[in-house]
Amino acid sequence: MKQSIQIQKKVIMKKATSIPQKATMKVVPQKQVKKIQLTKKESSSVKSVIKPAVKPFEIKSKAPAPAVIAPLVVPEKMIVTYTDSGFSPSFLSVKNGTTVTFKNESARSMWVASNPHPVHTTYSAFDEKTSVDKGGEYSFTFTKSGNWKYHNHLSPGARGEVDVTE
């Protein structure tokens, strides 16, 4: 008898809240479940309390959800990987002030430099000026807007491009 009263109190409390709550369930081993014998009067009063408590969970909105447009977030640091196949990605579009890190994961040395090969005069500051072996990296912060093509000075066929916008 006490257990049925406790059940009714819990359900009434849920009924009183106006905000639907997520239902939770507790798994109890079968041997711990106690069967409750209710009289017809108790059974009908429990049913009348339980039914209204379920209705808030059935509320459905007819209005469509508003569209959310998130601003494009551009990281301040980008990574380009150099492998035996070349630069990946081979094209980047970044904002002015972005740092691009070139990581060497190839079997050969890497020396990143702006075009043209071998003088690197298109963006002379964008020149590693030395090589790094496998596992090494070179970072460069782009401070000029424009389209900057580059290559591996030690393997000029490996090329890439960074488009820098304001």
N, C-alpha and C positions, 0 to 999 in steps of 0.2 A: 504494500500500500504506500509506503514512503517513497518507493522508487517511482511510482506513477506520478506522485505529486512533484517530485524533482523534475521529471520530464516535462510536465505541464509548465513549471516555472521557467525552464530554459526556453521553451517554445514561445511563451508569452513575452519574454524579454526580447527575443528576436523579432516578434511581431511589432513591438513597440518602437523599434528603430526604423527610421525612415530611409536610411541609406542601405541598399542591398549589400550584404556581406558575402564573401566567398564561403561556401559550405565546406566544412572539413569532416572527415570521417576517421574514426579510430578503429583499427583492426584488432579484434579481441579473439583469443583462442576460444574455440567452441565450448570447452569445458568450463570456462569462466562466465559464460552467458547464463543469466538467471531468467527463467521464464516467469512472466507475471500474468497472473490470472485476473482479468478485469471483469467487473460486472457489466451488464449491458449499459447501465447508466454511465459508468466510468468510461467505457469504451466510446460511447457517443460524445462525451464531453472532450475526450482526448482528440477525437477525429475533428471536432469542430474547432479546436484550437490549432491543430496541425495544418489544416487546409489553408487558412488565411496566411499562415507564416510562409507558405511556399510561393504565394502570388508575387511578392516583390522580385523574386528571382526570374520571373517570366516576363518582366517588362522589356519591351523591345522598342527602340526608337525608330520612327518612320523617316526621320530626317537623315540625309546622308552625312557622313563624317566630313568635316571641313578639310580641304586640301591644305597641306602644310608644305611650304616651299622653303627648304633649308638653303642658306647661302653657301656658295661654293667655298670650301676651305682649302687653301693651298698651303701645304706644309712648307716650312722655311728651310727644310733640308730634304734633298732628293738623293737617291742612290742609283748609280749606273754601274752595272757589273760588266767587267771585261772577261770574256771566256775565249776559248780557242776558236769559237764561231764569230767573235766580234763583240761589239757593245750591245748591251740589252738594258733598257730599251735604247734603240738607236736614235729616237726622236723624243725630245722633252719640250714641254711648253711650261715656263715658270714665270713668276713675277720678279721684277727687279729686286735685288737684295737676297735672293734665294741662294743657298749654298748647295752645290751639287758635289757629291762624293763619288769618285770613280774607284771601284774596288777591283783589284786584279785577282781573278780566280782562274787564270789561264796557266798553261805550262811555260809560257814565254814572259819576258819582261814587258812592261807597259810604260809608255811615256805619252801622256795626253797633251796635245797642243792644238792651237787653232790653225785653220788653213791659211794660206796654201802651204803645202809641204815643199821644201824643207825649211822655209823662212819664218813661218808662223806670224805673219804681219797683220792679218785681218783684225785680230784682237790680241795684240802682243802680250798683254798681261795674262791671258789665258794660255799659259805654257808651263807645264810641269818642270821643265828645264833639267830633268834627270829621270832616270828610270826606276821603277819599283818592281821587285820580283813578286812571285805568287804570294798572296796574302797581304801585300802592301796596298796602300790607297793614297789617293790624291784628292784634296778638296779645293774647290774654287767657288768664291762668292761672286755672282754676276751683278755688276753695278752699272752696266750699260744695256739699254734696250736695243734689241735688234735680233737678227737671225745669225747665230754663230755656228758655223760648221767646224768640226774638229776631226782629228785622226790620231792613231797611235803612230808616233814618229818612228818607232822601230818596225812597224808593220803598216805602212801607209794605206793599204787596202782596207783596213779596219777603220770605218768612219762613223760619225754620228753628227747630230745637230741639236742645238739648244735654241729655242725661240724664247726670248726674254721680252716681256711686256711690262708696261708701267703698272 
